[in-house]
Amino acid sequence: MSVQATKHLNDDALLWTLIDPDKLKASEKRHLQDCPICQDMQTSLQVELNDLKQKSQAFLPKPKRNLRPVSIEKTVSPVFFRMKKSLVYAFMIMICVGGVFGLWPTQNKNFNNLAIEQAKDSIENMLNVTDDTINNGTYSILPVTFQYIVADEFEIMSTPFYDYVFPVSTLSVDDS
Amino acid sequence: MDQISGWVKAAQSGNRYALNQLIDHYQNDIFRFVYYRIHHQADAEDLTQDIFIQVIKRIYTVKDHTLFKAWLYKIARNRVTDFFRKKRFLFFMGTTGDLELDTCETDENISPETELNRKEFTMLLKSLSKDLSKWEREIFLMRFIDDLDIKDIALALDKNENTVKTHLFRALQKFKKQKKIREILQTTTR
């Protein structure tokens, strides 16, 4: 069969010659062996692809250091340094959150302590009983401070305001 | 048993010299593989070292010594994928500026013309990559830049050989249609 009589290989067949020549039919293989036009087309494509490879090698920058690993163990994670900004944001958020929620319990605690102390004082004042009243078997419902104010007001200096106190004995409930 | 298989076997039994021989033999290939995917010299160097650290740690898992090359490229590809995943995360977090950087430390010995050609070549590869799908790009680069054969590509990508061939065929079809790229290739060759 002459070369002129057969059809030239189409583009796809030419491409397959570069990938897998076994995929070509026997007639196509024979034609490729005999036809200089098809051979030229195949060679030109092959040359371009070879150029691609040669150029990739030629334009490859030379490594600045030896690429053989020195140590298996990593000393520093490179990601850590790239995360710097994120860390800053995270710290800022933590500070803001801490500022809001961190102070609140402290303030509450202070207020609580103050309130407890004040309550203790008032209770102590209310329950404060003078030695005299204990000795005389009397108990005043008035705080000590008021007892003295009342005493001053009514000039009860010698016998302290018995009008305003209840004898302890009268507090007992009479069964009859 | 060829030399590489011998080195792999020796490295598995703890021979440091054999391990260094393996690394020295493949370090340029792996660096090229990484560089033409991430286009950043310093990161490519870091990543290449990481890949070999992984190799040292996991070399005992290689059962068939003749498949070491495919196994090595599989690790390299996984590390590159991890790199992009991490970079996307950092980009999302706002800690990195650009997803696609093209930085290459200029060598004083290289002429401005060569530097220009290098940049043009990088642009060419990028424009070609845009037209190809993920697998087509990966397989095209592995075949025609990294010079891996179909069998190794199939093993490295966990794909059937026929699938690889089909992807490669489609990639070549698209490459052939890129007249501009082919013209640039032809002009820079002269």
Interface residues (C-beta under 8 A of the other chain):
Chain A: D11 D12 L15 W16 L18 I19 D20 L45 E48 L49 D51 L52 K53 K55 S56 Q57 F59 L60 P61 K62 P63 K64 R65 L67 R68 P69 I72 P78 V79 R82 M83 K84 K85 S86
Chain B: N20 I23 D24 Q27 N28 I30 F31 R32 Y35 Y36 Q41 A42 E45 D46 T48 Q49 F52 I53 I56 K57 K86 L90 M93 G94 T95 T96 C104 E105 D107 T114 N117 R118 F121 T122 L125 F144 I145 D147 I150 K165 L168 F169 L172 Q173 K176 R182 L185 Q186 T188 T189
